[in-house]
């Protein structure tokens, strides 16, 4: 029996229009929680990049890694346009995914195509 796995690429921001961080994880809630509580030292902690402003779910690790690498190469304007396409007010999405109901209901659909189909 094969266990379905999910992987996420995500963008954190320090504030609206602030510093951006692109990352990848297999547990979005845990990962963002660790960033928000400064459990991980480094860039995120130093610049207080705690606001989850964008995420994409994938069902294959290879696709999420390709997407993360692609997003990291994007210029800032492209990343901002991506965020504002689905989250124009830069609302922190973490409370919505960390609530008990959100843990049962998937907030965003799984992307099954290749990362090249999802943007630049």
N, C-alpha and C positions, 0 to 999 in steps of 0.2 A: 504494500500500500504506500503510495507516494504522498508525502506531506506537502501541501501547497505552502510556499513561502512568499512573502511579500518584501519588497525592498523599496526604499524611498530615496529620492534626491530632494533636497530641501534648501530653501534660502532663508537665512535669518538676517534681521536688520537691527541696528542699534536704535533706530527711530524712523519716522517717516522720512524717506529720502536720505537716510543715514548710511553708515558703514554696512556693507553686505558681506555675507559669508555663505558659500555654497558647500554643502556636505552630502554624504550618503550614509545610509544606515539600514539595518534590517529590523529595527525597533524604533519607530519614530517617536513614540511617546517617551520612552526611556531616554533616548538621545537628547531630545529637546529639554526634557526635565533636567538632565545633567548639565546642559549648557546654562539653563535659567538659574540654577542653584550654584553656578560657578564650581561645580565638582571637578571640572577639567580646567587646568590652568593653561594659559596661552592666549592666543589672539582673542578668542571669544570673551574670556574673562577681562582681559586688558581693556577692551573697547566696549564692554557691556552690550554685546550683540546677542540679545535674548528674545527678540520678537520674531516668531515664525510667521513669515509673510507669503510663502509659497511652498508647495510640495507636490510631487508627482509620484505615483505608485507604479511599480513594475513587478512583473512576476518572474523575471529572469535577471540574475545578478549581472550578467554580461551587459545587458541593456542599460541598467541603472548606472554602471560604471562608465559606459560610453557617454551617457547623457551628462553625468557629472563633469567629465573631462571637457565635453563640449561647452557646457555652461560656464565653466571656469575660464575658458578662452574668450567668451563673449565680452564685448565692451560693456561698460556700465549702463549706457543708454538702452541697450538691448535687454539687459537684466531688468531694468526698471520697467520697460514696456511689458515684459513677460509678467512681472508682478502685478502691474496695474490692469492687465487684461482680465484677471480673475479677482483681484483684490485692490480696487482703485483707491481705497482709503487706508491701505496698509494696516488693516485690522489684524491684531494678533490672533492667529488661528489656533494656537495651543489650547485655550480653554474649550474650544469646540471638539477637539479630538481627544482630550484627556477626560472628558466627562464620561460617566458610566454608560450612558446611552451610546455615545460615539464609539466606544470600544466594541460595541456589538454591530453597529451600522457603519459600513465603510463610507467615509465622507467623499472620497473621489474615486472614480472608476480606475480599474487596473489598465495600464497601457500595455497592449499586446504587440504593437508594431515595434519596429526598430527605432532607436533614438533619433536617427536621421529624419524620420517622418514627422517628428514632433517639433520641428523648428529649424533654425538656421544651421 
